[in-house]
Amino acid sequence: MKKIVSSLFLAILMLAFSTSAFAAAPNVVVNTPFSSISGNPTVYSYQPPIAWYQNDTDANSYFAEYWILIYDESWNVVYDSGVVTQNTTQKNMSVVVPTLPKNTTLAVGVSVKDNTGAWTSDTTVKFMYIEQ
């Protein structure tokens, strides 16, 4: 019993001093496009950059990476940035992506990872429609 209690205490102690054990995940709000309703997407006559606001409540944190995924109406991936290094404390970000399909509703999602390794836990998908 003493060995189990010692092991449990050691595990709790390790968690208490781990930088990511109690780290909060960063938050992301996609600003461009701004519509969160698929039936009423933000309409553009040009292809806008994807813009978002990122925030982290952890002290001394920075944003290590981001990942952008864009889907068509059938939820097929039309753009995948892959995991991209950013290493910044900047909260407002904007990225130009390659040419996207036109005359179809597109769903845009952005996730961010902070320096503790925590990824955004909840990202609101935003919708846009690029006219030709």
C-alpha distance (Angstrom), angle and dihedral (degrees) to the residues before:
residue distance angle dihedral
M1 . . .
K2 3.81 . .
K3 3.83 90.2 .
I4 3.83 91.8 51.7
V5 3.82 91.9 49.5
S6 3.83 90.6 47.4
S7 3.81 91.6 49.9
L8 3.80 91.4 47.7
F9 3.81 91.5 48.6
L10 3.82 90.5 49.4
A11 3.81 91.3 50.4
I12 3.83 91.4 50.3
L13 3.80 91.1 46.9
M14 3.82 91.3 50.7
L15 3.79 90.9 49.7
A16 3.78 91.7 49.4
F17 3.80 92.2 56.5
S18 3.80 97.2 38.7
T19 3.82 112.0 108.9
S20 3.79 93.6 -140.3
A21 3.80 100.1 38.5
F22 3.79 94.0 87.0
A23 3.79 99.0 18.2
A24 3.78 116.9 131.9
A25 3.77 117.5 -127.7
P26 3.80 114.8 -114.6
N27 3.80 119.8 -104.8
V28 3.81 124.7 -129.4
V29 3.80 130.4 -164.7
V30 3.81 116.0 -173.9
N31 3.83 108.0 -139.6
T32 3.82 99.6 178.6
P33 2.92 112.4 73.2
F34 3.80 95.3 27.0
S35 3.83 104.5 -172.5
S36 3.80 116.5 102.4
I37 3.82 92.1 -174.5
S38 3.81 116.6 89.7
G39 3.81 91.9 -158.3
N40 3.81 90.9 54.3
P41 3.83 106.4 37.5
T42 3.79 123.8 177.6
V43 3.83 104.7 -94.0
Y44 3.80 120.1 -140.9
S45 3.81 131.6 -177.2
Y46 3.83 87.5 -155.7
Q47 3.78 135.4 34.0
P48 3.80 107.6 -92.4
P49 3.79 124.9 -153.6
I50 3.79 114.1 -104.7
A51 3.80 108.1 -107.9
W52 3.78 131.2 -173.1
Y53 3.80 144.0 167.8
Q54 3.81 116.3 -128.3
N55 3.78 125.7 -166.2
D56 3.79 136.1 175.8
T57 3.80 125.0 -171.2
D58 3.82 93.8 -158.0
A59 3.80 114.6 107.4
N60 3.82 115.7 -110.4
S61 3.78 92.4 8.0
Y62 3.77 127.1 147.8
F63 3.78 133.9 -174.1
A64 3.80 109.6 -100.9
E65 3.82 103.0 179.4
Y66 3.79 144.5 -2.0
W67 3.79 135.0 -157.0
I68 3.80 125.5 -159.2
L69 3.81 122.4 -163.7
I70 3.80 123.0 -176.8
Y71 3.80 122.3 -170.9
D72 3.80 134.2 -169.6
E73 3.82 124.7 -130.7
S74 3.82 91.4 -79.5
W75 3.82 91.1 51.4
N76 3.80 93.0 -108.8
V77 3.79 112.6 148.2
V78 3.81 109.4 -109.2
Y79 3.81 95.3 170.3
D80 3.80 131.5 21.6
S81 3.80 115.9 175.8
G82 3.77 91.6 -169.3
V83 3.79 116.0 -142.2
V84 3.81 107.4 -39.9
T85 3.81 124.6 -164.9
Q86 3.80 114.4 -124.6
N87 3.86 106.4 157.7
T88 3.79 95.2 -172.1
T89 3.78 142.2 130.0
Q90 3.81 89.6 -148.9
K91 3.79 110.7 123.0
N92 3.81 101.0 -162.6
M93 3.80 113.8 63.8
S94 3.79 133.1 177.8
V95 3.81 128.0 -175.9
V96 3.79 130.8 -174.8
V97 3.80 110.2 -138.5
P98 3.83 128.0 -161.4
T99 3.79 120.0 -88.2
L100 3.80 112.3 -56.3
P101 3.82 129.3 -155.1
K102 3.79 115.6 -84.6
N103 3.81 131.5 -140.5
T104 3.78 93.8 28.9
T105 3.79 134.1 92.7
L106 3.79 112.3 -102.4
A107 3.81 126.6 -160.8
V108 3.81 116.3 -145.8
G109 3.79 125.7 -160.5
V110 3.80 129.6 176.9
S111 3.81 127.0 -168.9
V112 3.79 126.2 -173.0
K113 3.81 132.5 -160.4
D114 3.79 122.0 -154.0
N115 3.80 128.6 -148.2
T116 3.83 91.9 -90.4
G117 3.80 90.2 60.8
A118 3.82 95.7 -107.4
W119 3.82 115.1 141.7
T120 3.79 124.6 -152.1
S121 3.79 105.6 -80.5
D122 3.80 97.8 -157.1
T123 3.79 126.2 25.1
T124 3.79 122.5 -179.3
V125 3.79 111.2 -138.0
K126 3.81 115.0 -132.0
F127 3.81 126.9 -156.7
M128 3.78 134.7 -138.2
Y129 3.77 140.6 171.8
I130 3.81 121.1 -153.6
E131 3.78 112.9 -154.4
Q132 3.78 118.8 -145.0
